[in-house]
Amino acid sequence: MERAMLVYTTYPSIVEAERCGRAIVERRLAACVNILPGMISHYWWEGKIERGEEVVMLIKTRASLAEAVRSAVKEMHSYTTPAILEMPVERVDPDYQAWIVAETEGASR
């Protein structure tokens, strides 16, 4: 069976994260997205350290859709350079894996 993949990204607001997350699920690029509000980030941007309040999104998909997920995130994201980290899943419950595959059949890339 195809390998599961988690895609990690962040958004500047819960409103943007929910809009993008719902679109990703509607396109069947992911079986599920988890949105975690309340993150504080410190990061380098344009030569100085910035602080921002962000929202984390974990996108549960399969490996063959990772590129399409990345493209969708970039297409809908307000950041110039959004964080997009693709993390292959080492192990997953077989029933949950089957659910991910079933819910992403017919993805509109």
N, C-alpha and C positions, 0 to 999 in steps of 0.2 A: 504494500500500500504506500501511497505517496507520503512523503515526510511533512509533518506539521511545521509551521513557521510562525514565530511571533514577530511582529513589526512594532517597534517602539517609536513614538514620536511625541512631540509636545506642541501645545497651542497656547496662544496668549489669553484665551478666554474659554469658559465653558460653552458659551453660545456657539463660537466657531468650531470647537471640538465636536459638539453634538451635531451640528450641521454637516460637517465633513464625515463624521463617523456613520451617521445614518445613510448618507449617500454611498459610502463604501459598502455597507451591508446591503442596501437596496440593489446595488450593481452585482451582488453576490461575489464580490472580491474577498469577502471575509464572512465567516459564520457568525462572528461576534466581535464587538469592540468593547473594551472596558475603558471608561473615562474616570480618571482619578483627579479631582480638583485639589487645589491647595498646596501646590509645590512651589517652593522658593528656589530660584536658580541664581547662581553667581557664575559669570562667564566672561571671556574675552570677546569683545566686538569692536572692530575698527580701532584697535590700539589701546582700548581702556577696558577696565573691569566694569561690567554692568550687573545690576540686580534686577530680577524680574519675577513676577508672580505668574506661574504657568499652570497648565493642566496637562497631565500625562494621558496618552492614549496607548493602549496595548491592542493590537489588531491580531486576531487569531485567524490564520489562513493556512494555505498549503504552499509548499515551495514553488510550484509552477506558477503561482499567481503573485509572487513577491514583486516582480518587476512592474506588473500592472498596478499593484497597491502603491508602490513607490511613485509611479506616474500620477495616480489619482491624488495622493497626498500633495505632491508638488503643484498640481493643477489647481487645487482648491485652497491652498495654504496662503496666509497673508505674509508669512516670513519670507525674506529673500532667500535664506538658506535654512530650511527647516531641518531639524534633527530627524533622521530616518535611519534606524538601526535594524537590520534584519538578523534575527536570531533563530537558527535552526533548533528545533526541540529535540533533545536527546531521546526522551521516552515520553509516551503519552498513552493513557488508557485506550485500549483498542476500540471500545464503544464510543469514546469521545472523538477519537481520530476519524472513525466512520461518520460521525455526525458532521465534523468539519468538512470532510470530502463531500458528503451529500448536500450540505447547504451551500456549497460553492460551485456545484454543477451549474453549467450554463452561465458562468460569469461573463458579464459584458465588459470586455477589456477596453 
